[in-house]
């Protein structure tokens, strides 16, 4: 019988506290067993991708190289061979962002069956943010300290009052499923969440991005910390190639613009000293948004 090593969650960091009362806990993963003296669960990905070969024909280097190839070329179905199950305690309005990712299986604490706990997310004073002037779904900068204090005070007062009304309703015999309607959106709930690695990386791509709400970034980053020791080769490849982690995808128009730039760069020895050379080229599209996206990419490439 070949040697197997069981992933011992107690040797990892199985639970990470998030915000004031929340947490993410890694409960289980598949595969749980690391076979053939493998270093990590990454082998399940390369094994699935290499279905027509015997495992004895590969080396560790082959596995790493194959995983990086799969990630570069977006051949991500083998990543579905790995699954993770988490327990999370999150504010309701963060829960709704998590369950927006419909590729996961989940169960959530039900206010129809249970009395909801009196726990609410109260932001820290430096987390009271202003509405963004350019992004209708985002925030930017912080309110001044005095206004932030007032906001936090009002949040606490409303939470206390709403929960008092909730308890009064229950004591009066109002059904739990109706009484919960007075509870605010920052109420904490508990959920079990199972998802495969392919879709989990898509979740982290979006929810750890700096455009995402700060609070959901906290949970997404915690999830990333929990899975990295289990699939380190895959996470390394994802960090190198994902467009959300510093990689870049170019459109056909952008490739043509780059060719234009290269073809038209003057001989720098012929340029008078002190004279600036503009090598930037617009892309041939009507969309202003697409032009702006190209400018940002060109800035990263050093052409603007």
ZIVENTA-V401211 format. One record per backbone hydrogen bond with DSSP energy under -0.5 kcal/mol. CO is the residue of the C=O (numbers start at 1). NH is the residue of the N-H. If there is no record, write none. Layout:
CO&NH + CO&NH
This chain:
3&36 + 3&37 + 5&34 + 7&9 + 8&11 + 9&12 + 12&14 + 14&26 + 16&24 + 18&22 + 22&18 + 23&89 + 24&16 + 25&27 + 25&87 + 28&85 + 30&83 + 32&7 + 33&35 + 34&5 + 35&38 + 40&43 + 41&44 + 42&45 + 42&46 + 43&47 + 44&48 + 45&49 + 46&50 + 48&51 + 50&53 + 54&57 + 55&58 + 59&63 + 60&64 + 61&65 + 62&66 + 63&67 + 64&68 + 65&69 + 66&70 + 67&71 + 68&72 + 69&73 + 70&75 + 71&74 + 74&76 + 76&79 + 77&80 + 78&81 + 79&82 + 79&197 + 82&197 + 83&30 + 84&195 + 85&27 + 85&28 + 86&193 + 87&25 + 88&90 + 88&191 + 89&23 + 90&189 + 91&94 + 91&95 + 92&96 + 94&98 + 95&99 + 96&100 + 98&101 + 100&102 + 101&104 + 105&194 + 107&192 + 109&111 + 110&114 + 114&116 + 117&119 + 119&188 + 120&122 + 121&123 + 124&127 + 125&128 + 127&129 + 128&143 + 130&140 + 134&136 + 135&138 + 138&132 + 140&130 + 141&130 + 144&148 + 145&149 + 146&150 + 147&151 + 148&152 + 149&153 + 150&154 + 151&155 + 152&156 + 153&157 + 154&158 + 155&159 + 156&160 + 157&161 + 158&162 + 159&163 + 160&164 + 161&165 + 162&166 + 163&167 + 164&168 + 165&169 + 166&170 + 167&171 + 168&172 + 169&174 + 170&173 + 175&178 + 175&179 + 176&180 + 178&181 + 179&182 + 180&183 + 184&187 + 185&93 + 186&121 + 187&92 + 189&90 + 190&109 + 191&88 + 192&107 + 193&86 + 194&105 + 195&84 + 196&200 + 197&201 + 198&202 + 199&203 + 200&204 + 201&205 + 202&206 + 203&207 + 204&208 + 209&212 + 213&217 + 214&218 + 215&219 + 216&220 + 217&221 + 218&222 + 219&223 + 220&224 + 221&225 + 222&226 + 223&227 + 224&228 + 225&229 + 227&230 + 227&231 + 230&41 + 231&235 + 232&236 + 233&237 + 234&238 + 235&239 + 236&240 + 237&241 + 238&242 + 242&245 + 242&247 + 251&255 + 252&256 + 253&257 + 254&258 + 255&259 + 256&260 + 257&261 + 258&262 + 259&263 + 260&264 + 261&265 + 262&265 + 266&268 + 267&270 + 268&271 + 272&275 + 276&278 + 277&279 + 283&285 + 287&291 + 288&292 + 289&293 + 290&294 + 291&295 + 292&296 + 293&297 + 294&298 + 295&299 + 296&300 + 297&301 + 298&302 + 298&303 + 298&304 + 299&302
